[in-house]
Structures are given as structure tokens and as C-alpha cells.
Amino acid sequence: VQLVESGGGLVQAGGSLSLSCAAFGSIFSISAMGWYRQAPGKERELVAAVSTGGSTHYADSVKGRFTTSRDNAKNTLYLQMNSLKPEDTAVYYCAAQHQQSGEYDFWGQGTQVTVSS
């Protein structure tokens, strides 16, 4: 499975950005999909995730500001980020959970999101 991300960039605090992640290959092996982020000097953290049925989970730090969704027909995952804060600055990674292992075994290349104050 290959995950290709697009979107990201530089935005002022309070602004919005959107990310997309297209999945290619053995799509049938994927279950949940999610977005992780890693800021300099910090551990990678789960930001949002969505199951195959559409159930979503969000980190407390982004609840009410970020929305994730997936289009199974297009094999694409989305992340809409609103009311961005400087602390949201990080490299954002798309990830997909392997049905057999239950782990996020598939990863995108990462895309930089920078929020200026």
C-alpha cells in the first residue's frame, strides 16, 4: 500500500488548511486510517483517525478544530484544519492500519504544516 499526501503549507494563526491522502495498491488490506504529526523535538502523536465505517477519533488538542473524513470510493483520506494555532506546526503524516496486524503499518511521506503567529 502506498499513501500519497498533498496539501499543507504556511498559514497565519486562525487560518485553515486541508490535507489529502490517496491510497494505492492493496487497498483491501487497510482498515482504519489516520493522521499523525510530529513537531521538532517531540514524539509523533495521533491527531485524528477514522474507521472504515466512518467513526472518528480526535486528539483533545484538535477537537472542534480539525475534521477528518474518508472517501472509500476514491481511497482518499482528508483532514480539514481550522482555527490553526502555532502549536499545530509539525510534519503531518497519513497512516493506514493493516487489517491483519491492527497496527499503522503504512505511512505517507509527510507534509509540513507551519502556522505563524
N, C-alpha and C positions, 0 to 999 in steps of 0.2 A: 504494500500500500504506500502510495506517495501522496503527501499533503503539500499543497502549494498555496502559500499565503499571499494576500495582496492587501493594500491599504496601509494605514499608519502614516506617520509623518510628524510634522511640527504644528502645534496649535497653542493658542493662548488659553490660560486658565478660564474655565467657564465654557469653553468651546466643545465641539463634538468631532468625533472621528468614527469611522467604521472600518472594520476588518472583515475580510472574507477568506475562506479556506476551502479550496476544492480538493476532493479526494479522487485518486485514480488507482486503478489496479483491482485487487481482490476486495472490493467493497463489501462483499457478503461476510467478510471476517470481522467487520467493525461493529461494535455495539455503541456505547456512549462516545460522545466527542466533547472536547472541552478546550478552554483557553487557559494557558498558564502565562505567568510573567516573571521576569527576573530583573530586578534593579541592581545596579552596581553594588557589590559588597553584601548583597542579600541572597537568601535562598530562593529558589524557584517556588512560586506559590500558585495554587489553583485559583483562578479568578471566577470562572463560570463553566458550567457543564450542562449538557442536555442529553437525555436518553434517546433511544430510538423512538420511543413513544411520545417524546416532546416534553417530558418532565425536566424542569430546570433546577439548578442549584447555583447559588452565588456566594462568594465570599462576603462577609459582613461589610467590608470596606467599600464594596461597589454596589451593594443592594440599593435599588431605587435609581441608580445612575446608569448602569450597564444592562443591556438586554442581549441575550444570546438566542439564536434560533437555528434550525437546520432545515434544509430543503432536501428531503431524501430523493426526490426525483432528479435533482441536479447534483446530488452528492456534494453539497456545499454547506458549510457552517458559517454563521455570521456572528459578529459582535458589534453592537451599536453602543458607543460610549458617549454619554452626555455629561454635562457639568464636570468636565475634566479638571483634575487638580494636579499641581506639580508632583505630588507623591504618586501619581499614576504613571509617571515616567519610567519606562522599562522596555526591555525587549519582550514582545508578546509572541507566544508560541501556540500554534494549533496542535492538538494532540487527539489521537483516536485510541479507544480502548479495544484490545483484542478480545473477541468473544470467548476464546478458549482460556486465556490466561487471566482475564479480568483486569489486566494492567494496561496502562497507557504505553503501548509498545511502539506506536507510530507517531512521528513528530515532524512538524513543518520546520522550515529553515529559520524562522523567527523574523519579526519585523519590528523596527524601532518606533516607539511612540514617545514623543517628547512634548511635555506640557510646560510652557514658560509662564512665569508669574508676572 
